[in-house]
Amino acid sequence: MSEGEIRVVCGALVRDGEVLSVRRGPGGAAAFKWELPGGKVEDQEDDRVALARELAEELHLDVTVGAYLEEHVHRYPSVTVRLVAYACWDREEVKGPMLTEHTAARWLGREDLHGMDWAPADVPLLDSVAILLR
């Protein structure tokens, strides 16, 4: 990871052939854009631990983080983000997510995936996510 780069993990949480997407709130370069849920990795924190923690904190979801999918470096005007995607699934049957920081959530099938107004950093990851929805 290069200097000044922020490491962010996101999860392709698949349930019944659909993936969870969440819409960001106001503020920042990607305000009100859709994204795969996740968040920043803390110093010395493992990616998978960080992703499980973020999904628990932000969406009250208890997940198992699985296989690495891919990563992409995106340069926003004020920050460079290395976005690392993992497949994940619920540990228990829940009706969630419960939104605490996002303005909306949608479960998307393969046919809906590319029709959303995604945060720019997430767009290059969508083909890898689509493979999970076959």
N, C-alpha and C positions, 0 to 999 in steps of 0.2 A: 504494500500500500504506500502510495507516495505521500509526501508531507502535505498537510493541509486537507487531506482527503478524509471524509467521514465514512465509516463502514456502517452500512445499514442492512439488516436482514429482512426478508419478506417471505411470507408463506403462501404457497398455493394450497389452500385448505379445500380439499375436494370432498363433497358429500353428495351422494346420489347422482353422480355424473355432472355436477356443477361445481364451480369454484367461487369462493367468497371474494367479493370486491367491496371496498369501502370508499366513501367520498370524504376527502379532507375538508376541514373547516376553513375559516377565513385566515388570511395571513400567509405570507411566503410566496415563493414563485409558483407553487402548484396548488394554490388555493382553489377549493371546490372541484379539484380534479379527482378522478377515481384512481385507486391504487390497490395493490395487493397489501394486506395488513402486515404490519411489522414495526420495526423501529431501530434506533441506534444501538450498536453494540458497545457496552461499557468497556473500559480498560481491563485487559486481562480476562475478558469474558469469552467463552466459547460461543460460536455462532448459534448452535442449536439451543443452548441454554438461554441465550438472549432472545431468540424468537419465541420460545415457549413462555418466557417471562413477559414479553411485550404483548402477546396475544391474551395472556391472563390479565394483565393490567388494563389494557385498552378495551378488550372485548369480553372479558370474563369467560374465556374459552380455555378448556384444559385439553391440550393437544400433544400428540407425539410428533416430533419432527423427524422426517425421514430423509430421503435422498437429496443430495445437492442437485439442483437443476442447471443453473448457470448464473453468471454475474455480468454486470455492465457498469462502466464508469460513465457518469453523466455530469457535465459541467453546467450548473445553474449560474446565473449572474453573480450570486454571492457565496456559493459553496460548491465543492465538488463531492459527489456522492458515489461510493462504490456500493451498488445494490446487489446483494447476493440472495438468490432465490432457492428455497427448499420446498419439497413436497411435504405436506403434513396432513394429519387427519385427527378427528376428535377421539379422545380417550373414552368418552361416555356420550350417550345420546342426550343432546341438549337442543333446545329450541332456538338458542341465541343466534347471533351474537347480541350482547347488550352494549349499546353504543355509549361511550363515555367521552371520546374525543372527536369522533367522526360525525358527520351530519346525516349519513345514510349508509345502508348496506344493501347489496343485491347479490343473489346467487345467479351466476351466469353459466349458461350452457355454451358449448363450443360455437354454436351459430351466433351467439350474442357477444362473444369475447372482443372482437375487433370493432364493435360498434359503439364503444364507450369513449368518453372524453378522458383518456388516461393521463396521469402525470407523465411527463416526457421520459423520466428514468425507467418507468415500468414498461413502456412500449416494446423495447427490444426483447423482453422476457416472454412476451405473449405466445410466441410459437412453441416454446418449451412447455408452457402451461397448457396449451391446446392439446398437446400429446397426451397429457394426463386425462383428458376428457373424452377419449375415444372409447 
